[in-house]
Amino acid sequence: MLEDGLQPLGFAPDSRPYRPHLTLGRVRSGRNRMELTKLLEQTSCAATPNSADRLALMKSELTPHGPIHTILYASGH
């Protein structure tokens, strides 16, 4: 595991649980937020092996202390 290889180099392991994710795009403006919300509501995530069981629209606010992630919309679990 990558984390095991980095510990001897002085990198502390992350205490947060691992949550794999895929960034499909970024929206810089909330101008068309309602249209995007409607599109996401019409999108389904059919669960199959190796697929996602949830779709989440996240807001990432970059700050000097690190990013702040906020869920704006979530489907599934």
Distance bins in CASP14 RR format, pairs under 12 A and 6 or more apart:
PFRMAT RR
TARGET T0000
AUTHOR 0000-0000-0000
RMODE 2
METHOD distances of the structure
MODEL  1
1 7 0 0 0 0 1 0 0 0 0 0 0
1 13 0 0 0 0 1 0 0 0 0 0 0
1 14 0 0 0 0 0 1 0 0 0 0 0
1 18 0 0 0 0 0 1 0 0 0 0 0
2 9 0 0 0 0 0 1 0 0 0 0 0
2 11 0 0 0 0 1 0 0 0 0 0 0
2 13 0 0 0 0 0 1 0 0 0 0 0
2 14 0 0 0 0 0 1 0 0 0 0 0
2 18 0 0 0 0 0 1 0 0 0 0 0
3 9 0 0 0 0 0 1 0 0 0 0 0
3 10 0 0 0 0 0 1 0 0 0 0 0
3 11 1 0 0 1 0 0 0 0 0 0 0
3 12 0 0 0 0 1 0 0 0 0 0 0
3 13 1 0 1 0 0 0 0 0 0 0 0
3 14 1 0 0 1 0 0 0 0 0 0 0
3 15 0 0 0 0 0 1 0 0 0 0 0
3 16 0 0 0 0 0 1 0 0 0 0 0
3 18 0 0 0 0 1 0 0 0 0 0 0
4 11 0 0 0 0 0 1 0 0 0 0 0
4 13 0 0 0 0 1 0 0 0 0 0 0
5 11 0 0 0 0 1 0 0 0 0 0 0
5 13 0 0 0 0 0 1 0 0 0 0 0
6 12 0 0 0 0 1 0 0 0 0 0 0
6 13 0 0 0 0 1 0 0 0 0 0 0
6 14 0 0 0 0 0 1 0 0 0 0 0
7 13 1 0 0 1 0 0 0 0 0 0 0
7 14 0 0 0 0 0 1 0 0 0 0 0
16 69 0 0 0 0 0 1 0 0 0 0 0
19 52 0 0 0 0 0 1 0 0 0 0 0
19 54 0 0 0 0 0 1 0 0 0 0 0
19 56 0 0 0 0 0 1 0 0 0 0 0
19 58 0 0 0 0 0 1 0 0 0 0 0
19 69 0 0 0 0 1 0 0 0 0 0 0
19 71 0 0 0 0 0 1 0 0 0 0 0
20 50 0 0 0 0 0 1 0 0 0 0 0
20 52 0 0 0 0 1 0 0 0 0 0 0
20 54 0 0 0 0 0 1 0 0 0 0 0
21 52 0 0 0 0 1 0 0 0 0 0 0
21 54 0 0 0 0 0 1 0 0 0 0 0
21 55 0 0 0 0 0 1 0 0 0 0 0
21 56 0 0 0 0 1 0 0 0 0 0 0
21 57 0 0 0 0 0 1 0 0 0 0 0
21 58 0 0 0 0 1 0 0 0 0 0 0
21 60 0 0 0 0 0 1 0 0 0 0 0
21 69 0 0 0 0 1 0 0 0 0 0 0
21 71 0 0 0 0 0 1 0 0 0 0 0
22 51 0 0 0 0 0 1 0 0 0 0 0
22 52 1 0 0 1 0 0 0 0 0 0 0
22 54 0 0 0 0 0 1 0 0 0 0 0
22 55 0 0 0 0 0 1 0 0 0 0 0
22 56 0 0 0 0 0 1 0 0 0 0 0
22 58 0 0 0 0 0 1 0 0 0 0 0
23 56 0 0 0 0 0 1 0 0 0 0 0
23 57 0 0 0 0 0 1 0 0 0 0 0
23 58 0 0 0 0 1 0 0 0 0 0 0
23 60 0 0 0 0 1 0 0 0 0 0 0
23 67 0 0 0 0 0 1 0 0 0 0 0
23 69 0 0 0 0 0 1 0 0 0 0 0
24 36 0 0 0 0 0 1 0 0 0 0 0
24 40 0 0 0 0 0 1 0 0 0 0 0
24 43 0 0 0 0 0 1 0 0 0 0 0
24 52 0 0 0 0 0 1 0 0 0 0 0
24 55 0 0 0 0 1 0 0 0 0 0 0
24 56 0 0 0 0 0 1 0 0 0 0 0
24 57 0 0 0 0 1 0 0 0 0 0 0
24 58 0 0 0 0 0 1 0 0 0 0 0
25 36 0 0 0 0 0 1 0 0 0 0 0
25 57 0 0 0 0 0 1 0 0 0 0 0
25 58 0 0 0 0 0 1 0 0 0 0 0
25 60 0 0 0 0 0 1 0 0 0 0 0
26 36 0 0 0 0 0 1 0 0 0 0 0
26 57 0 0 0 0 0 1 0 0 0 0 0
26 58 0 0 0 0 1 0 0 0 0 0 0
26 59 0 0 0 0 0 1 0 0 0 0 0
26 60 1 0 0 1 0 0 0 0 0 0 0
26 62 0 0 0 0 0 1 0 0 0 0 0
27 33 0 0 0 0 1 0 0 0 0 0 0
27 35 0 0 0 0 0 1 0 0 0 0 0
27 36 1 0 0 1 0 0 0 0 0 0 0
27 37 0 0 0 0 0 1 0 0 0 0 0
27 39 0 0 0 0 0 1 0 0 0 0 0
27 40 0 0 0 0 0 1 0 0 0 0 0
27 57 0 0 0 0 1 0 0 0 0 0 0
27 58 0 0 0 0 0 1 0 0 0 0 0
27 59 0 0 0 0 1 0 0 0 0 0 0
27 60 0 0 0 0 0 1 0 0 0 0 0
27 72 0 0 0 0 1 0 0 0 0 0 0
27 73 0 0 0 0 0 1 0 0 0 0 0
28 59 0 0 0 0 0 1 0 0 0 0 0
28 60 0 0 0 0 0 1 0 0 0 0 0
29 36 0 0 0 0 0 1 0 0 0 0 0
30 36 0 0 0 0 1 0 0 0 0 0 0
30 37 0 0 0 0 0 1 0 0 0 0 0
30 57 0 0 0 0 0 1 0 0 0 0 0
30 59 0 0 0 0 1 0 0 0 0 0 0
30 72 0 0 0 0 0 1 0 0 0 0 0
32 38 0 0 0 0 1 0 0 0 0 0 0
32 39 0 0 0 0 1 0 0 0 0 0 0
33 39 0 0 0 0 0 1 0 0 0 0 0
33 40 0 0 0 0 0 1 0 0 0 0 0
33 57 0 0 0 0 1 0 0 0 0 0 0
33 59 0 0 0 0 0 1 0 0 0 0 0
33 72 0 0 0 0 1 0 0 0 0 0 0
33 73 0 0 0 0 1 0 0 0 0 0 0
34 40 0 0 0 0 0 1 0 0 0 0 0
34 41 0 0 0 0 0 1 0 0 0 0 0
34 72 0 0 0 0 0 1 0 0 0 0 0
34 73 0 0 0 0 0 1 0 0 0 0 0
35 41 0 0 0 0 0 1 0 0 0 0 0
35 42 0 0 0 0 0 1 0 0 0 0 0
36 42 0 0 0 0 0 1 0 0 0 0 0
36 43 0 0 0 0 0 1 0 0 0 0 0
36 57 1 0 0 1 0 0 0 0 0 0 0
36 59 0 0 0 0 0 1 0 0 0 0 0
36 72 0 0 0 0 1 0 0 0 0 0 0
36 73 0 0 0 0 1 0 0 0 0 0 0
37 43 0 0 0 0 0 1 0 0 0 0 0
37 57 1 0 0 1 0 0 0 0 0 0 0
37 72 0 0 0 0 1 0 0 0 0 0 0
37 73 1 0 0 1 0 0 0 0 0 0 0
37 74 0 0 0 0 0 1 0 0 0 0 0
37 75 0 0 0 0 0 1 0 0 0 0 0
38 73 0 0 0 0 0 1 0 0 0 0 0
39 55 0 0 0 0 0 1 0 0 0 0 0
39 57 0 0 0 0 0 1 0 0 0 0 0
39 73 0 0 0 0 0 1 0 0 0 0 0
39 75 0 0 0 0 0 1 0 0 0 0 0
40 54 0 0 0 0 0 1 0 0 0 0 0
40 55 1 0 0 1 0 0 0 0 0 0 0
40 56 0 0 0 0 1 0 0 0 0 0 0
40 57 1 0 0 1 0 0 0 0 0 0 0
40 58 0 0 0 0 0 1 0 0 0 0 0
40 72 0 0 0 0 1 0 0 0 0 0 0
40 73 1 0 1 0 0 0 0 0 0 0 0
40 74 0 0 0 0 1 0 0 0 0 0 0
40 75 1 0 0 1 0 0 0 0 0 0 0
40 76 0 0 0 0 0 1 0 0 0 0 0
41 55 0 0 0 0 0 1 0 0 0 0 0
41 57 0 0 0 0 0 1 0 0 0 0 0
41 73 0 0 0 0 1 0 0 0 0 0 0
41 74 0 0 0 0 0 1 0 0 0 0 0
41 75 1 0 0 1 0 0 0 0 0 0 0
41 76 0 0 0 0 0 1 0 0 0 0 0
42 55 0 0 0 0 0 1 0 0 0 0 0
42 75 0 0 0 0 0 1 0 0 0 0 0
43 52 0 0 0 0 0 1 0 0 0 0 0
43 54 0 0 0 0 0 1 0 0 0 0 0
43 55 1 0 0 1 0 0 0 0 0 0 0
43 56 0 0 0 0 0 1 0 0 0 0 0
43 57 0 0 0 0 0 1 0 0 0 0 0
43 73 0 0 0 0 0 1 0 0 0 0 0
43 75 1 0 0 1 0 0 0 0 0 0 0
43 76 0 0 0 0 0 1 0 0 0 0 0
44 51 0 0 0 0 0 1 0 0 0 0 0
44 52 0 0 0 0 0 1 0 0 0 0 0
44 53 0 0 0 0 0 1 0 0 0 0 0
44 54 0 0 0 0 0 1 0 0 0 0 0
44 55 0 0 0 0 1 0 0 0 0 0 0
44 75 0 0 0 0 1 0 0 0 0 0 0
44 76 0 0 0 0 1 0 0 0 0 0 0
45 51 1 0 0 1 0 0 0 0 0 0 0
45 52 1 0 1 0 0 0 0 0 0 0 0
45 53 1 0 0 1 0 0 0 0 0 0 0
45 54 1 0 0 1 0 0 0 0 0 0 0
45 55 1 0 1 0 0 0 0 0 0 0 0
45 56 0 0 0 0 0 1 0 0 0 0 0
45 74 0 0 0 0 0 1 0 0 0 0 0
45 75 1 0 0 1 0 0 0 0 0 0 0
45 76 1 0 0 1 0 0 0 0 0 0 0
45 77 0 0 0 0 0 1 0 0 0 0 0
46 52 0 0 0 0 1 0 0 0 0 0 0
46 53 0 0 0 0 1 0 0 0 0 0 0
46 55 0 0 0 0 0 1 0 0 0 0 0
46 75 0 0 0 0 0 1 0 0 0 0 0
46 76 0 0 0 0 0 1 0 0 0 0 0
47 53 1 0 1 0 0 0 0 0 0 0 0
47 54 0 0 0 0 1 0 0 0 0 0 0
47 55 0 0 0 0 0 1 0 0 0 0 0
47 75 0 0 0 0 0 1 0 0 0 0 0
47 76 0 0 0 0 1 0 0 0 0 0 0
47 77 0 0 0 0 1 0 0 0 0 0 0
52 74 0 0 0 0 0 1 0 0 0 0 0
52 75 0 0 0 0 1 0 0 0 0 0 0
52 76 0 0 0 0 1 0 0 0 0 0 0
52 77 0 0 0 0 0 1 0 0 0 0 0
53 74 0 0 0 0 0 1 0 0 0 0 0
53 75 0 0 0 0 1 0 0 0 0 0 0
53 76 1 0 0 1 0 0 0 0 0 0 0
53 77 1 0 0 1 0 0 0 0 0 0 0
54 71 0 0 0 0 0 1 0 0 0 0 0
54 73 0 0 0 0 0 1 0 0 0 0 0
54 74 1 0 0 1 0 0 0 0 0 0 0
54 75 1 0 0 1 0 0 0 0 0 0 0
54 76 1 0 1 0 0 0 0 0 0 0 0
54 77 1 0 1 0 0 0 0 0 0 0 0
55 71 0 0 0 0 0 1 0 0 0 0 0
55 72 0 0 0 0 0 1 0 0 0 0 0
55 73 0 0 0 0 1 0 0 0 0 0 0
55 74 1 0 0 1 0 0 0 0 0 0 0
55 75 1 0 1 0 0 0 0 0 0 0 0
55 76 1 0 0 1 0 0 0 0 0 0 0
55 77 0 0 0 0 0 1 0 0 0 0 0
56 69 0 0 0 0 1 0 0 0 0 0 0
56 70 0 0 0 0 0 1 0 0 0 0 0
56 71 1 0 1 0 0 0 0 0 0 0 0
56 72 0 0 0 0 1 0 0 0 0 0 0
56 73 1 0 0 1 0 0 0 0 0 0 0
56 74 1 0 1 0 0 0 0 0 0 0 0
56 75 1 0 0 1 0 0 0 0 0 0 0
56 76 0 0 0 0 1 0 0 0 0 0 0
56 77 0 0 0 0 0 1 0 0 0 0 0
57 69 0 0 0 0 0 1 0 0 0 0 0
57 70 0 0 0 0 1 0 0 0 0 0 0
57 71 1 0 0 1 0 0 0 0 0 0 0
57 72 1 0 1 0 0 0 0 0 0 0 0
57 73 1 0 1 0 0 0 0 0 0 0 0
57 74 1 0 0 1 0 0 0 0 0 0 0
57 75 0 0 0 0 1 0 0 0 0 0 0
58 67 0 0 0 0 1 0 0 0 0 0 0
58 68 0 0 0 0 0 1 0 0 0 0 0
58 69 1 0 1 0 0 0 0 0 0 0 0
58 70 1 0 0 1 0 0 0 0 0 0 0
58 71 1 0 1 0 0 0 0 0 0 0 0
58 72 1 0 0 1 0 0 0 0 0 0 0
58 73 0 0 0 0 1 0 0 0 0 0 0
58 74 0 0 0 0 1 0 0 0 0 0 0
59 67 0 0 0 0 1 0 0 0 0 0 0
59 68 0 0 0 0 1 0 0 0 0 0 0
59 69 1 0 0 1 0 0 0 0 0 0 0
59 70 1 0 1 0 0 0 0 0 0 0 0
59 71 1 0 0 1 0 0 0 0 0 0 0
59 72 1 0 1 0 0 0 0 0 0 0 0
59 73 0 0 0 0 1 0 0 0 0 0 0
60 66 0 0 0 0 1 0 0 0 0 0 0
60 67 1 0 1 0 0 0 0 0 0 0 0
60 68 1 0 0 1 0 0 0 0 0 0 0
60 69 1 0 1 0 0 0 0 0 0 0 0
60 70 0 0 0 0 1 0 0 0 0 0 0
60 71 0 0 0 0 0 1 0 0 0 0 0
60 72 0 0 0 0 0 1 0 0 0 0 0
61 67 1 0 0 1 0 0 0 0 0 0 0
61 68 1 0 1 0 0 0 0 0 0 0 0
61 69 1 0 0 1 0 0 0 0 0 0 0
61 70 1 0 0 1 0 0 0 0 0 0 0
61 72 0 0 0 0 0 1 0 0 0 0 0
62 68 0 0 0 0 1 0 0 0 0 0 0
62 69 0 0 0 0 0 1 0 0 0 0 0
63 69 0 0 0 0 0 1 0 0 0 0 0
END
